[in-house]
Amino acid sequence: MIIKSVAISFVALLGILIPLERAMAGGLVKVAGSVEAVDVSARPQTFVIKTTTAGRKELIVGCRLDDKTVVRAGRHAGKLENFRAGDRAQLIYLRVDDGLVCRKISKKRKE
């Protein structure tokens, strides 16, 4: 009985760690939450979002924009200048050697 519960716990832990490891290895990661900050005057421009993990822990993700970043407002092209703190947004980012790079930022409708 104890061995079975340890085995189940181990499999559950692997289910959490394997996606995390892939994300940290350079894969794309998608998060949704509340915009914390946008700095359009910085070079490079930066975007910060606050989300909640599956374990109900607060996670703040900040990334920089580059020439490959796509900004959307619903189904239409958007501008970073249109984002304000408190807006709902979805962020897809990529981990690189020197930080995080935004790949797609989408503004969500107010619920």
N, CA, C and O atoms as a GROMACS GRO file, in nm:
protein
  444
    1MET      N    1   0.083  -0.119   0.000
    1MET     CA    2   0.000   0.000   0.000
    1MET      C    3   0.087   0.125   0.000
    1MET      O    4   0.061   0.218  -0.076
    2ILE      N    5   0.189   0.129   0.084
    2ILE     CA    6   0.278   0.246   0.090
    2ILE      C    7   0.355   0.260  -0.041
    2ILE      O    8   0.372   0.370  -0.091
    3ILE      N    9   0.400   0.148  -0.096
    3ILE     CA   10   0.476   0.152  -0.222
    3ILE      C   11   0.387   0.207  -0.334
    3ILE      O   12   0.433   0.284  -0.417
    4LYS      N   13   0.260   0.166  -0.335
    4LYS     CA   14   0.168   0.212  -0.437
    4LYS      C   15   0.146   0.363  -0.426
    4LYS      O   16   0.145   0.432  -0.528
    5SER      N   17   0.128   0.415  -0.305
    5SER     CA   18   0.106   0.559  -0.290
    5SER      C   19   0.232   0.638  -0.323
    5SER      O   20   0.223   0.749  -0.376
    6VAL      N   21   0.348   0.583  -0.292
    6VAL     CA   22   0.474   0.650  -0.329
    6VAL      C   23   0.488   0.652  -0.481
    6VAL      O   24   0.531   0.753  -0.538
    7ALA      N   25   0.452   0.542  -0.546
    7ALA     CA   26   0.461   0.536  -0.692
    7ALA      C   27   0.366   0.636  -0.756
    7ALA      O   28   0.402   0.703  -0.853
    8ILE      N   29   0.245   0.647  -0.703
    8ILE     CA   30   0.149   0.742  -0.757
    8ILE      C   31   0.198   0.886  -0.737
    8ILE      O   32   0.186   0.969  -0.827
    9SER      N   33   0.253   0.914  -0.620
    9SER     CA   34   0.308   1.047  -0.593
    9SER      C   35   0.422   1.080  -0.687
    9SER      O   36   0.433   1.193  -0.735
   10PHE      N   37   0.507   0.982  -0.715
   10PHE     CA   38   0.621   1.002  -0.804
   10PHE      C   39   0.573   1.034  -0.946
   10PHE      O   40   0.625   1.125  -1.010
   11VAL      N   41   0.473   0.959  -0.994
   11VAL     CA   42   0.418   0.982  -1.128
   11VAL      C   43   0.355   1.121  -1.134
   11VAL      O   44   0.371   1.192  -1.234
   12ALA      N   45   0.283   1.160  -1.030
   12ALA     CA   46   0.221   1.294  -1.027
   12ALA      C   47   0.328   1.402  -1.030
   12ALA      O   48   0.313   1.502  -1.099
   13LEU      N   49   0.436   1.382  -0.956
   13LEU     CA   50   0.546   1.478  -0.954
   13LEU      C   51   0.611   1.489  -1.091
   13LEU      O   52   0.644   1.599  -1.136
   14LEU      N   53   0.630   1.376  -1.158
   14LEU     CA   54   0.686   1.380  -1.293
   14LEU      C   55   0.594   1.456  -1.388
   14LEU      O   56   0.642   1.528  -1.476
   15GLY      N   57   0.463   1.441  -1.370
   15GLY     CA   58   0.368   1.512  -1.454
   15GLY      C   59   0.380   1.662  -1.440
   15GLY      O   60   0.349   1.735  -1.535
   16ILE      N   61   0.425   1.710  -1.326
   16ILE     CA   62   0.446   1.852  -1.304
   16ILE      C   63   0.583   1.895  -1.354
   16ILE      O   64   0.597   1.999  -1.419
   17LEU      N   65   0.686   1.816  -1.323
   17LEU     CA   66   0.823   1.856  -1.353
   17LEU      C   67   0.859   1.846  -1.500
   17LEU      O   68   0.936   1.929  -1.549
   18ILE      N   69   0.806   1.750  -1.572
   18ILE     CA   70   0.843   1.734  -1.713
   18ILE      C   71   0.799   1.855  -1.796
   18ILE      O   72   0.881   1.908  -1.871
   19PRO      N   73   0.672   1.903  -1.786
   19PRO     CA   74   0.638   2.025  -1.861
   19PRO      C   75   0.720   2.145  -1.817
   19PRO      O   76   0.757   2.228  -1.900
   20LEU      N   77   0.748   2.156  -1.687
   20LEU     CA   78   0.829   2.266  -1.637
   20LEU      C   79   0.969   2.261  -1.695
   20LEU      O   80   1.025   2.364  -1.734
   21GLU      N   81   1.026   2.142  -1.702
   21GLU     CA   82   1.160   2.126  -1.758
   21GLU      C   83   1.161   2.162  -1.906
   21GLU      O   84   1.254   2.228  -1.953
   22ARG      N   85   1.057   2.120  -1.979
   22ARG     CA   86   1.049   2.156  -2.121
   22ARG      C   87   1.039   2.306  -2.138
   22ARG      O   88   1.104   2.363  -2.226
   23ALA      N   89   0.959   2.370  -2.056
   23ALA     CA   90   0.943   2.515  -2.063
   23ALA      C   91   1.076   2.583  -2.036
   23ALA      O   92   1.111   2.680  -2.103
   24MET      N   93   1.149   2.534  -1.937
   24MET     CA   94   1.276   2.595  -1.902
   24MET      C   95   1.384   2.566  -2.005
   24MET      O   96   1.483   2.639  -2.013
   25ALA      N   97   1.366   2.461  -2.085
   25ALA     CA   98   1.464   2.425  -2.186
   25ALA      C   99   1.451   2.508  -2.312
   25ALA      O  100   1.532   2.494  -2.404
   26GLY      N  101   1.353   2.595  -2.320
   26GLY     CA  102   1.343   2.682  -2.437
   26GLY      C  103   1.214   2.670  -2.513
   26GLY      O  104   1.201   2.732  -2.618
   27GLY      N  105   1.116   2.592  -2.465
   27GLY     CA  106   0.988   2.581  -2.533
   27GLY      C  107   0.901   2.701  -2.506
   27GLY      O  108   0.927   2.779  -2.414
   28LEU      N  109   0.797   2.716  -2.587
   28LEU     CA  110   0.702   2.825  -2.567
   28LEU      C  111   0.615   2.795  -2.446
   28LEU      O  112   0.576   2.681  -2.423
   29VAL      N  113   0.586   2.898  -2.368
   29VAL     CA  114   0.502   2.887  -2.250
   29VAL      C  115   0.389   2.988  -2.262
   29VAL      O  116   0.411   3.104  -2.297
   30LYS      N  117   0.265   2.943  -2.232
   30LYS     CA  118   0.148   3.030  -2.240
   30LYS      C  119   0.095   3.055  -2.100
   30LYS      O  120   0.075   2.960  -2.023
   31VAL      N  121   0.072   3.181  -2.066
   31VAL     CA  122   0.011   3.218  -1.938
   31VAL      C  123  -0.095   3.324  -1.965
   31VAL      O  124  -0.088   3.399  -2.062
   32ALA      N  125  -0.195   3.328  -1.877
   32ALA     CA  126  -0.300   3.429  -1.887
   32ALA      C  127  -0.317   3.490  -1.749
   32ALA      O  128  -0.304   3.423  -1.648
   33GLY      N  129  -0.346   3.619  -1.747
   33GLY     CA  130  -0.364   3.684  -1.619
   33GLY      C  131  -0.387   3.832  -1.634
   33GLY      O  132  -0.445   3.879  -1.732
   34SER      N  133  -0.341   3.905  -1.535
   34SER     CA  134  -0.361   4.049  -1.526
   34SER      C  135  -0.232   4.123  -1.560
   34SER      O  136  -0.125   4.088  -1.510
   35VAL      N  137  -0.242   4.225  -1.644
   35VAL     CA  138  -0.124   4.304  -1.680
   35VAL      C  139  -0.078   4.380  -1.556
   35VAL      O  140  -0.157   4.449  -1.491
   36GLU      N  141   0.049   4.368  -1.525
   36GLU     CA  142   0.108   4.440  -1.412
   36GLU      C  143   0.177   4.568  -1.458
   36GLU      O  144   0.165   4.672  -1.394
   37ALA      N  145   0.249   4.559  -1.570
   37ALA     CA  146   0.322   4.677  -1.619
   37ALA      C  147   0.353   4.662  -1.767
   37ALA      O  148   0.370   4.551  -1.819
   38VAL      N  149   0.360   4.776  -1.834
   38VAL     CA  150   0.400   4.783  -1.974
   38VAL      C  151   0.494   4.902  -1.985
   38VAL      O  152   0.461   5.012  -1.940
   39ASP      N  153   0.610   4.881  -2.045
   39ASP     CA  154   0.704   4.993  -2.064
   39ASP      C  155   0.737   5.005  -2.211
   39ASP      O  156   0.824   4.934  -2.262
   40VAL      N  157   0.666   5.095  -2.279
   40VAL     CA  158   0.687   5.115  -2.422
   40VAL      C  159   0.807   5.204  -2.451
   40VAL      O  160   0.858   5.205  -2.563
   41SER      N  161   0.853   5.279  -2.351
   41SER     CA  162   0.967   5.368  -2.373
   41SER      C  163   1.101   5.298  -2.352
   41SER      O  164   1.205   5.348  -2.394
   42ALA      N  165   1.099   5.183  -2.287
   42ALA     CA  166   1.224   5.109  -2.263
   42ALA      C  167   1.274   5.049  -2.394
   42ALA      O  168   1.196   5.023  -2.486
   43ARG      N  169   1.401   5.028  -2.402
   43ARG     CA  170   1.461   4.958  -2.518
   43ARG      C  171   1.541   4.842  -2.466
   43ARG      O  172   1.649   4.864  -2.411
   44PRO      N  173   1.495   4.719  -2.481
   44PRO     CA  174   1.373   4.680  -2.550
   44PRO      C  175   1.249   4.704  -2.466
   44PRO      O  176   1.256   4.715  -2.344
   45GLN      N  177   1.134   4.713  -2.535
   45GLN     CA  178   1.007   4.729  -2.464
   45GLN      C  179   0.982   4.607  -2.377
   45GLN      O  180   1.024   4.496  -2.411
   46THR      N  181   0.912   4.626  -2.264
   46THR     CA  182   0.888   4.515  -2.172
   46THR      C  183   0.740   4.505  -2.137
   46THR      O  184   0.665   4.602  -2.144
   47PHE      N  185   0.702   4.382  -2.098
   47PHE     CA  186   0.564   4.351  -2.064
   47PHE      C  187   0.566   4.259  -1.944
   47PHE      O  188   0.641   4.162  -1.941
   48VAL      N  189   0.482   4.288  -1.842
   48VAL     CA  190   0.479   4.209  -1.719
   48VAL      C  191   0.335   4.168  -1.691
   48VAL      O  192   0.245   4.251  -1.696
   49ILE      N  193   0.314   4.040  -1.661
   49ILE     CA  194   0.182   3.987  -1.633
   49ILE      C  195   0.185   3.908  -1.503
   49ILE      O  196   0.286   3.845  -1.470
   50LYS      N  197   0.074   3.911  -1.429
   50LYS     CA  198   0.062   3.834  -1.306
   50LYS      C  199  -0.041   3.724  -1.329
   50LYS      O  200  -0.151   3.751  -1.377
   51THR      N  201  -0.004   3.600  -1.296
   51THR     CA  202  -0.092   3.486  -1.315
   51THR      C  203  -0.089   3.398  -1.191
   51THR      O  204  -0.018   3.428  -1.094
   52THR      N  205  -0.164   3.292  -1.194
   52THR     CA  206  -0.167   3.197  -1.083
   52THR      C  207  -0.131   3.060  -1.138
   52THR      O  208  -0.184   3.018  -1.240
   53THR      N  209  -0.041   2.989  -1.069
   53THR     CA  210  -0.001   2.855  -1.112
   53THR      C  211  -0.109   2.754  -1.075
   53THR      O  212  -0.204   2.786  -1.005
   54ALA      N  213  -0.092   2.631  -1.124
   54ALA     CA  214  -0.186   2.524  -1.091
   54ALA      C  215  -0.191   2.500  -0.941
   54ALA      O  216  -0.293   2.455  -0.888
   55GLY      N  217  -0.082   2.528  -0.871
   55GLY     CA  218  -0.076   2.511  -0.727
   55GLY      C  219  -0.127   2.633  -0.650
   55GLY      O  220  -0.104   2.645  -0.530
   56ARG      N  221  -0.196   2.725  -0.721
   56ARG     CA  222  -0.254   2.845  -0.660
   56ARG      C  223  -0.150   2.943  -0.606
   56ARG      O  224  -0.178   3.019  -0.513
   57LYS      N  225  -0.031   2.942  -0.664
   57LYS     CA  226   0.072   3.037  -0.625
   57LYS      C  227   0.078   3.148  -0.728
   57LYS      O  228   0.062   3.124  -0.848
   58GLU      N  229   0.101   3.270  -0.680
   58GLU     CA  230   0.112   3.385  -0.769
   58GLU      C  231   0.244   3.378  -0.845
   58GLU      O  232   0.349   3.348  -0.787
   59LEU      N  233   0.238   3.406  -0.975
   59LEU     CA  234   0.357   3.405  -1.060
   59LEU      C  235   0.357   3.532  -1.141
   59LEU      O  236   0.258   3.566  -1.206
   60ILE      N  237   0.468   3.604  -1.137
   60ILE     CA  238   0.483   3.726  -1.217
   60ILE      C  239   0.586   3.699  -1.324
   60ILE      O  240   0.698   3.657  -1.295
   61VAL      N  241   0.547   3.723  -1.449
   61VAL     CA  242   0.632   3.695  -1.564
   61VAL      C  243   0.657   3.826  -1.638
   61VAL      O  244   0.562   3.895  -1.677
   62GLY      N  245   0.782   3.859  -1.658
   62GLY     CA  246   0.820   3.977  -1.734
   62GLY      C  247   0.905   3.936  -1.852
   62GLY      O  248   0.996   3.853  -1.838
   63CYS      N  249   0.878   3.992  -1.969
   63CYS     CA  250   0.958   3.957  -2.086
   63CYS      C  251   0.977   4.081  -2.173
   63CYS      O  252   0.908   4.181  -2.159
   64ARG      N  253   1.072   4.069  -2.262
   64ARG     CA  254   1.100   4.180  -2.353
   64ARG      C  255   1.042   4.148  -2.490
   64ARG      O  256   1.028   4.032  -2.528
   65LEU      N  257   1.008   4.252  -2.564
   65LEU     CA  258   0.957   4.236  -2.699
   65LEU      C  259   1.071   4.246  -2.798
   65LEU      O  260   1.172   4.312  -2.772
   66ASP      N  261   1.055   4.179  -2.911
   66ASP     CA  262   1.151   4.193  -3.020
   66ASP      C  263   1.074   4.205  -3.152
   66ASP      O  264   0.952   4.219  -3.150
   67ASP      N  265   1.143   4.200  -3.264
   67ASP     CA  266   1.077   4.218  -3.393
   67ASP      C  267   0.985   4.102  -3.431
   67ASP      O  268   0.908   4.114  -3.526
   68LYS      N  269   0.991   3.990  -3.360
   68LYS     CA  270   0.904   3.875  -3.388
   68LYS      C  271   0.780   3.871  -3.298
   68LYS      O  272   0.695   3.784  -3.316
   69THR      N  273   0.769   3.964  -3.203
   69THR     CA  274   0.656   3.966  -3.112
   69THR      C  275   0.529   4.012  -3.184
   69THR      O  276   0.530   4.112  -3.255
   70VAL      N  277   0.421   3.936  -3.165
   70VAL     CA  278   0.290   3.970  -3.222
   70VAL      C  279   0.203   4.024  -3.110
   70VAL      O  280   0.190   3.962  -3.005
   71VAL      N  281   0.143   4.141  -3.133
   71VAL     CA  282   0.054   4.202  -3.034
   71VAL      C  283  -0.087   4.204  -3.094
   71VAL      O  284  -0.107   4.253  -3.205
   72ARG      N  285  -0.184   4.149  -3.018
   72ARG     CA  286  -0.321   4.139  -3.065
   72ARG      C  287  -0.417   4.201  -2.964
   72ARG      O  288  -0.391   4.200  -2.844
   73ALA      N  289  -0.526   4.254  -3.014
   73ALA     CA  290  -0.636   4.303  -2.931
   73ALA      C  291  -0.759   4.227  -2.979
   73ALA      O  292  -0.824   4.267  -3.075
   74GLY      N  293  -0.791   4.117  -2.912
   74GLY     CA  294  -0.897   4.029  -2.961
   74GLY      C  295  -0.849   3.962  -3.089
   74GLY      O  296  -0.744   3.898  -3.091
   75ARG      N  297  -0.928   3.976  -3.195
   75ARG     CA  298  -0.892   3.914  -3.323
   75ARG      C  299  -0.814   4.008  -3.414
   75ARG      O  300  -0.776   3.970  -3.525
   76HIS      N  301  -0.789   4.130  -3.367
   76HIS     CA  302  -0.726   4.232  -3.451
   76HIS      C  303  -0.584   4.262  -3.404
   76HIS      O  304  -0.548   4.236  -3.289
   77ALA      N  305  -0.505   4.318  -3.495
   77ALA     CA  306  -0.371   4.363  -3.457
   77ALA      C  307  -0.385   4.470  -3.350
   77ALA      O  308  -0.476   4.553  -3.355
   78GLY      N  309  -0.295   4.469  -3.255
   78GLY     CA  310  -0.300   4.565  -3.147
   78GLY      C  311  -0.168   4.638  -3.130
   78GLY      O  312  -0.071   4.611  -3.201
   79LYS      N  313  -0.167   4.730  -3.036
   79LYS     CA  314  -0.046   4.804  -3.004
   79LYS      C  315  -0.018   4.788  -2.856
   79LYS      O  316  -0.111   4.783  -2.775
   80LEU      N  317   0.108   4.780  -2.821
   80LEU     CA  318   0.146   4.767  -2.681
   80LEU      C  319   0.096   4.886  -2.600
   80LEU      O  320   0.064   4.872  -2.482
   81GLU      N  321   0.088   5.002  -2.662
   81GLU     CA  322   0.043   5.123  -2.594
   81GLU      C  323  -0.102   5.111  -2.544
   81GLU      O  324  -0.142   5.186  -2.455
   82ASN      N  325  -0.179   5.018  -2.600
   82ASN     CA  326  -0.320   5.002  -2.562
   82ASN      C  327  -0.338   4.918  -2.436
   82ASN      O  328  -0.449   4.907  -2.385
   83PHE      N  329  -0.230   4.858  -2.384
   83PHE     CA  330  -0.239   4.777  -2.263
   83PHE      C  331  -0.218   4.865  -2.141
   83PHE      O  332  -0.130   4.951  -2.139
   84ARG      N  333  -0.299   4.842  -2.039
   84ARG     CA  334  -0.289   4.914  -1.912
   84ARG      C  335  -0.285   4.814  -1.798
   84ARG      O  336  -0.333   4.702  -1.812
   85ALA      N  337  -0.228   4.854  -1.687
   85ALA     CA  338  -0.227   4.769  -1.568
   85ALA      C  339  -0.371   4.732  -1.534
   85ALA      O  340  -0.459   4.818  -1.534
   86GLY      N  341  -0.392   4.606  -1.505
   86GLY     CA  342  -0.525   4.556  -1.471
   86GLY      C  343  -0.598   4.491  -1.587
   86GLY      O  344  -0.694   4.417  -1.566
   87ASP      N  345  -0.554   4.516  -1.712
   87ASP     CA  346  -0.616   4.451  -1.827
   87ASP      C  347  -0.594   4.301  -1.820
   87ASP      O  348  -0.494   4.255  -1.764
   88ARG      N  349  -0.688   4.224  -1.875
   88ARG     CA  350  -0.672   4.079  -1.886
   88ARG      C  351  -0.595   4.052  -2.016
   88ARG      O  352  -0.625   4.111  -2.120
   89ALA      N  353  -0.497   3.963  -2.008
   89ALA     CA  354  -0.415   3.935  -2.125
   89ALA      C  355  -0.365   3.792  -2.123
   89ALA      O  356  -0.361   3.727  -2.018
   90GLN      N  357  -0.326   3.746  -2.240
   90GLN     CA  358  -0.260   3.616  -2.254
   90GLN      C  359  -0.122   3.644  -2.313
   90GLN      O  360  -0.107   3.727  -2.402
   91LEU      N  361  -0.023   3.573  -2.262
   91LEU     CA  362   0.115   3.593  -2.304
   91LEU      C  363   0.175   3.459  -2.342
   91LEU      O  364   0.162   3.361  -2.269
   92ILE      N  365   0.240   3.455  -2.456
   92ILE     CA  366   0.320   3.340  -2.496
   92ILE      C  367   0.462   3.388  -2.502
   92ILE      O  368   0.494   3.483  -2.573
   93TYR      N  369   0.550   3.322  -2.424
   93TYR     CA  370   0.689   3.366  -2.420
   93TYR      C  371   0.784   3.250  -2.441
   93TYR      O  372   0.747   3.133  -2.432
   94LEU      N  373   0.907   3.285  -2.470
   94LEU     CA  374   1.013   3.190  -2.498
   94LEU      C  375   1.130   3.219  -2.405
   94LEU      O  376   1.173   3.333  -2.393
   95ARG      N  377   1.180   3.115  -2.339
   95ARG     CA  378   1.298   3.131  -2.254
   95ARG      C  379   1.423   3.120  -2.342
   95ARG      O  380   1.439   3.023  -2.416
   96VAL      N  381   1.509   3.219  -2.333
   96VAL     CA  382   1.637   3.220  -2.405
   96VAL      C  383   1.748   3.236  -2.303
   96VAL      O  384   1.722   3.253  -2.184
   97ASP      N  385   1.872   3.230  -2.348
   97ASP     CA  386   1.986   3.234  -2.257
   97ASP      C  387   1.987   3.356  -2.165
   97ASP      O  388   2.025   3.346  -2.048
   98ASP      N  389   1.945   3.470  -2.217
   98ASP     CA  390   1.953   3.592  -2.137
   98ASP      C  391   1.818   3.645  -2.089
   98ASP      O  392   1.804   3.764  -2.064
   99GLY      N  393   1.717   3.557  -2.077
   99GLY     CA  394   1.589   3.600  -2.021
   99GLY      C  395   1.470   3.543  -2.096
   99GLY      O  396   1.477   3.435  -2.153
  100LEU      N  397   1.361   3.618  -2.094
  100LEU     CA  398   1.237   3.577  -2.159
  100LEU      C  399   1.203   3.675  -2.270
  100LEU      O  400   1.219   3.796  -2.255
  101VAL      N  401   1.156   3.620  -2.383
  101VAL     CA  402   1.117   3.702  -2.497
  101VAL      C  403   0.970   3.676  -2.527
  101VAL      O  404   0.927   3.562  -2.541
  102CYS      N  405   0.892   3.784  -2.537
  102CYS     CA  406   0.750   3.773  -2.570
  102CYS      C  407   0.737   3.729  -2.716
  102CYS      O  408   0.802   3.785  -2.804
  103ARG      N  409   0.654   3.630  -2.740
  103ARG     CA  410   0.626   3.588  -2.876
  103ARG      C  411   0.489   3.638  -2.920
  103ARG      O  412   0.472   3.679  -3.035
  104LYS      N  413   0.390   3.634  -2.828
  104LYS     CA  414   0.256   3.683  -2.862
  104LYS      C  415   0.191   3.737  -2.734
  104LYS      O  416   0.193   3.674  -2.629
  105ILE      N  417   0.133   3.856  -2.748
  105ILE     CA  418   0.059   3.918  -2.639
  105ILE      C  419  -0.081   3.946  -2.692
  105ILE      O  420  -0.098   4.012  -2.794
  106SER      N  421  -0.181   3.895  -2.621
  106SER     CA  422  -0.319   3.912  -2.665
  106SER      C  423  -0.400   3.976  -2.553
  106SER      O  424  -0.399   3.929  -2.439
  107LYS      N  425  -0.470   4.083  -2.586
  107LYS     CA  426  -0.558   4.149  -2.490
  107LYS      C  427  -0.691   4.075  -2.491
  107LYS      O  428  -0.747   4.048  -2.597
  108LYS      N  429  -0.740   4.042  -2.373
  108LYS     CA  430  -0.867   3.970  -2.360
  108LYS      C  431  -0.978   4.066  -2.325
  108LYS      O  432  -0.954   4.171  -2.266
  109ARG      N  433  -1.100   4.031  -2.363
  109ARG     CA  434  -1.216   4.113  -2.330
  109ARG      C  435  -1.243   4.109  -2.182
  109ARG      O  436  -1.213   4.011  -2.114
  110LYS      N  437  -1.299   4.216  -2.133
  110LYS     CA  438  -1.340   4.220  -1.992
  110LYS      C  439  -1.458   4.126  -1.975
  110LYS      O  440  -1.547   4.120  -2.058
  111GLU      N  441  -1.455   4.053  -1.862
  111GLU     CA  442  -1.562   3.956  -1.837
  111GLU      C  443  -1.671   4.014  -1.753
  111GLU      O  444  -1.769   3.945  -1.722
   0.00000   0.00000   0.00000
